[in-house]
Amino acid sequence: MDGWTNSAPCLQGTANPKILNLFNLMKRSEIFYEGVSLYGPYWDHVLGYWKASLEHPDKLVLLKYEELVEDTVLYLKKTAKFMGYPFSPEEQQQGVPENIVQMCSFENLSGLEVNKTGKHCEGQGNLGFENNIFFRKEKLGDWKNHLTIEMAQHLDQRTMQKLSGSSLSL
């Protein structure tokens, strides 16, 4: 992760691998477990950003999905401050952060007509796909409905193994 000294601020998100349904873990958990994913080895990717965030906290913040879900308003405020645009006391008193969180909520955005029926990259041949694919409601702990206990334990063990020696936990 070299090159952070002159870079613009960057936010990188991550999550516990059990909730990363992007790779259809039910069918491909062994492949993912071995480190094969669309973006390269998952744990190496996350650890690289984690280490860079520790070395350059003014340039990179690693956001954990689980923490973001637990207190979205707090992390919006932290993000705004990190990006150099903190909310003023007046904005906070008027509830601006809370309004932004509500306007950007899953319920609000997934209910917009353009996101129900619109297409992304429409008119660009086979690249077009429906906007609604961006909306998959993930509930913390929902992995229990998609993974067996053995698969979850397997991922937990691999995660602990790959993150050992770091202060990062997922």
N, C-alpha and C positions, 0 to 999 in steps of 0.2 A: 504494500500500500504506500509506495513512495509518491512524492509529488504533492503532499498536502500543504506544504508551506505557502505556496502561492495560489492555492485553489479557493474557490468560493465555498461557503459553508454547505455541508452536505448532511442530509438525514438518511439513515439506512434503517430499514425495518427488518425485524426477525421475529420468529415465533418458535415455540416448542414444536419439534418435528412431527409430533402426533397429530397436530391440527393442520398440517400442510397437505391438504387434500389435492393440491395442485398436481401431484404426481400419482394420484390414485393409489395411495399406499396399500389399499386392500389387495391389489393385484400385483404390485411391484415393490413390496416392502423389502425384499431381499436385495433387489437392485439398488434401491435407495440406501439401504443399510451398508452396502459396499461402497457408497460414495458416488454412485452414478445418478446424476440428475440433470435437468435441462441446463442448469447454470454451473455445472461442475460439482465437485464434492461439497455438500451442504455445510458440514462442520468446518472445513477449511475456509470456506467463504465467510461464514459467520465469525470465526475466530480472527480472520484477517481484518475485518471491519472493527471487531471489538478491540483488538490491539491498537489499531490506528486511532480509534476514539479515545483511548487512554493516552496515547502519545500526542495527539492533537485535539484536545477537547474544545478548542476554539473553532475548529474546522469540521469536526465530525461528531455526530451524536447517533448512537445506536438505540433505537426505540424497540422495546419488546411489546409485541401485540397484546399479551396478557395484561401488562401494566397499563397500556394505552386504553384498553377496554374498561379496566377497573376505575380509572379516573381520567376520562377524556378531557375534561375542562383543564385539569392541572397540566396535562401534557400539551395541550394547545397553548397554554400560557408559556410553558417552558420552551416550546418550539418557536413561538413568536419572539421571545427574548433572545434565543440563540440566533435567530435570523436577523436580529438587530431592529426588530419592530415590536417592542413590548407594548402591552396594553397599558394605557394611561389609567390612573386611579379613577378618573371619570368614566372611562369605558368599562372598567371593571364594576363600578357601582351601577352603571346602567344595564349590566348583564350582557354586554357584547360577546364575551367569550361563550357564554351559555347559549346565546342565540346562534352563533356560528356553529357550535356543536349540534344544535337542533337542526339547522338548515342542511348540514352535511351528514345527517344521520342516515343509516341504512333505510329506515322507514320512509324518510322524506325523499331521498334520491332514487330509491328503487321504485317509488310510486309515480315518478314523473313520466309522462307519456313518451318522451323521447327515449327513455331508458327501458320502456316496456316494448316499444315497437321499432325504434330506430336501429340503424345499422352503422357500424364503425367501418371506415374505409369504403363506404358505398361508392360504387362506380369505378372501383379499381380492380376489376376482374374477380378472381377467386379470393382476393384478400379480404373481402367484406364479410363481416360476421355480426350477429345481433348484439346490441348493446347490453342486453340482459345477462350475457355471460359474465359480466363484471360484478354481478350481484349474487353472491352466494352467502347466505346468512350463516355465519360461524358462531356457534355458542361455545364458550369455554367448557371443556369437558365433553363436547359432542363426539370426540374421537371414539368414545365408548360405544357409539352406535355404528362405527365403521371398522374398527380394529378389534381383533380378538385380544384377550388378556395376554396371551403369549406374544403376539406382535407388539403390543404396547411395552411389555417388559423388555423385549428384544431391543426396541428403539431406545428405551430408557437406559439400558446397559451401554449401548453403543454411544449414546449422547454423553453419559458420564465418563466413559473411556476417552472419547475424543476431546472433551473439555477439561479433563483432569490437568492440574497444573496451572489452570487459569482461574481467575476469580469470576468467570462468567458462568451463569446458570440459566437454563431454559426451562 
